[in-house]
Amino acid sequence: MCEDEDIRTKYITTVNDVDNRIPLNQNLQPDIQKIDSIIRKITEKKAPYNELMRLEDACERLKATIAMQIRRGG
């Protein structure tokens, strides 16, 4: 081992990006259908303002989670 390698192993550490989550091994189609059902429901009926705001917050969290997953590579 050369001197440069000794220095690197002594002073430089690497951090592995470990994702301890269990992979999702299922199709998300049922979840997509639920979302479509919610869209139909709120377009066919007049939803209360506070419920629409709660739904909007949940959608923003969902969009942020999906974007994070896409950036991580799925």
N, C-alpha and C positions, 0 to 999 in steps of 0.2 A: 504494500500500500504506500502511495507517495504521500509526501507531507501535506499537500493540498487536501487530499481525501481525509487525512487525520483531522485537519482543522475543521472541515465541513462536518464531519460526524461529531466532533466535540462541541461545536458552537451553533450548528444549525439543526433545527428539528423540523420535521414536516408533520403537518396535521392532516390526517386523512378525513375526508368528508364522509362520515359514517351516518347513514340514514337507517335508524333502527326500526322504522315502520315496516309492517308486514305489507307485501305487495297486494294490490287489489286485483284479484284474479277473476273478475266478473265483468260482464258487459254493463255499461251504464245506461243502456236503452230504457229500462224501467224508470230510472230517475229522470231521464229526458222527457219521457211521457208524462210524468207527474208535473214537471215544469210546464209543459204544453197545456195540461189540464188546468193548472192555476191561471195561465194566460187567458184561456177561454172563459174561465169563471169570472175573472175581473173585467173582461170586455163585455160579457153578457149582463152583468149586474153592476149596480153602483155600490162600490165598496166604501166603507167609512174612511175618512182621511187618516186617522191614526193607524188603521190597519195597513193602508197603503204605505205610510211612512215606515212601519215595521218591515213590510215586505221589501221596500226599497233598500233598507239597511241590510237585510239578509242577502239581497241580490248583490250588493256591493261587496259583502264579505265573500260570497260565492265567486264573484268575478276575480277578486284579489287572490283567492285560494287557487283558482284555475290558472291564473297568470303565473303564480309562483311555481306550480307544478310543471307548466310548460317550460319555464326557464330552467328548471332542474332536469328537464328531459323526460318528463312523464313519471 
